[in-house]
Amino acid sequence: MGQGTFLSRLGLACCLLLLLLGGSESLGSQGKQRGPWEEDQSAVTEAAPWARARYEAVKKHLGAVGALSKQYWQYLACKVSQESCEEEGKRKAGPSPGWSLPLVGQDYLEILSAWYCSFGKCCETGDCRIVNNITGLEMDLNGQLHGQHLAKEVVLQAVRRFLQSPQPEKALVLSFHGWSGTGKNFVARMVASHLYRDGLRSECVRVFIALFHFPHHKYVDSYKVQLEKQISETVQLCKQSLFIFDEAEKLHFGLLDAIKPFMARDGNKGQVDYRRSIFLFLSNIGGNTINEVALDFWRAGRAREEISLEFLEQRLRLELLQPAENGYARSHLLEENLIDFFVPFLPLEYHHVKLCARDAFLARGLPYTEAALDEVARTMVFVPKEEKLFSAQGCKSVSQRINYFLP
């Protein structure tokens, strides 16, 4: 960040800083505008001794406040720009040797510097905008993701343990599977928004859509070079990176093998360490298998919450290994066990769709009734034909459908 850009942005923090300091700088400047100190002093010298003593105390206090104000300003400059510290005499530990910012002042400066950083990058990489808010992720998974007890548990535990590990053995690789509209993209966005201040817009996050970014198999060699370059550049920029591959089953197996080294256990190439990266693969493959299991449990009178990850994961692996036209089966990701968890997303039932409709109303600040939620849910198609148990589209398009029921 250039000095001119830094100063212009730092000026935005001026008002807050003045409030922080209690207007101390303005007090000092107003004293100078009223007249030279000598004129004030001549009047005081003619007064009583107690008045002169009080005058000296006030003068000393104003001088100390002015100096403290400069210290706060320099501390803030160092906090948000290392260049400013270096230009002020290479003082990396603070604005002046031996000076210690009061504890309360440190708290306020942390808030102010975070506010400043919200306007743009405050360091050379995107790392200063990594937040890793696991508590927020847990709250949103519990409050906004409906009917997915397995996905909630697996995603939360896997991400939490990965971030808590001081030195992971490899990158974290999660593969989401299920029908469209069951929450795969929703959870991927949620992970991005709670790990990075800018969510999907973060420079540390890259999203690839198979048919959009890699539409032609005849150009797969060119795609490999581009993909490897983007992953390498992102990891060099950010010590913690997130890569999301949507429609992963449509990726050419050559692309999956090309990124395999970034997910391997020896993912430390030279000075670049890929083991702090997270890879999310989103796929519709396995959706039918997951739905059959959920339907069997329902027919047997068992709650869907009784479905275990181990029970579904075995079936998902078998389906992914089938010699079909999907990149998983022909790549080496499965045989080399590079995918840490297969995350099943169960089909959504009628009451789950109602919860999605409720969330859509709340997100737009609109009132709703149970009757309105039922009307929205009834517009969805439910399968199988006999039971009409699962929403064929999950919760996809629910937010658009509520428009038809607004007054």
Stockholm file with secondary structure:
# STOCKHOLM 1.0

chainA/1-407         MGQGTFLSRLGLACCLLLLLLGGSESLGSQGKQRGPWEEDQSAVTEAAPWARARYEAVKKHLGAVGALSKQYWQYLACKVSQESCEEEGKRKAGPSPGWSLPLVGQDYLEILSAWYCSFGKCCETGDCRIVNNITGLEMDLNGQLHGQHLAKEVVLQAVRRFLQSPQPEKALVLSFHGWSGTGKNFVARMVASHLYRDGLRSECVRVFIALFHFPHHKYVDSYKVQLEKQISETVQLCKQSLFIFDEAEKLHFGLLDAIKPFMARDGNKGQVDYRRSIFLFLSNIGGNTINEVALDFWRAGRAREEISLEFLEQRLRLELLQPAENGYARSHLLEENLIDFFVPFLPLEYHHVKLCARDAFLARGLPYTEAALDEVARTMVFVPKEEKLFSAQGCKSVSQRINYFLP
#=GR chainA/1-407 SS CCHHHHHHHHGGGHHHHHHHTTTHHHHHHHHHHTCCHHHHHHHHHTSCHHHHHHHHHHHHHHHHHHHHHHHHHHHHHHHHCHHHHHHTTSCCSCSSTTCCCCHHHHHHHHHHHHHHHTTSCCSSSGGGGBCCCHHHHHHHHHHHCCSCHHHHHHHHHHHHHHHHCSSCSSCEEEEEECCTTSSHHHHHHHHHHHHBTTGGGSTTEEEEEHHHHSCCGGGHHHHHHHHHHHHHHHHHHCSSEEEEEETGGGSCHHHHHHSHHHHSTTCEETTEEGGGEEEEEEECTTHHHHHHHHHHHHHTTCCGGGCCHHHHHHHHHHHHTSSSSCHHHHSSTTTTTCCCEEEECCCCBHHHHHHHHHHHHHHTTCCCCHHHHHHHHHTSCEESTTTCCEETTTTTTHHHHGGGGCC
#=GC SS_cons         CCHHHHHHHHGGGHHHHHHHTTTHHHHHHHHHHTCCHHHHHHHHHTSCHHHHHHHHHHHHHHHHHHHHHHHHHHHHHHHHCHHHHHHTTSCCSCSSTTCCCCHHHHHHHHHHHHHHHTTSCCSSSGGGGBCCCHHHHHHHHHHHCCSCHHHHHHHHHHHHHHHHCSSCSSCEEEEEECCTTSSHHHHHHHHHHHHBTTGGGSTTEEEEEHHHHSCCGGGHHHHHHHHHHHHHHHHHHCSSEEEEEETGGGSCHHHHHHSHHHHSTTCEETTEEGGGEEEEEEECTTHHHHHHHHHHHHHTTCCGGGCCHHHHHHHHHHHHTSSSSCHHHHSSTTTTTCCCEEEECCCCBHHHHHHHHHHHHHHTTCCCCHHHHHHHHHTSCEESTTTCCEETTTTTTHHHHGGGGCC
//
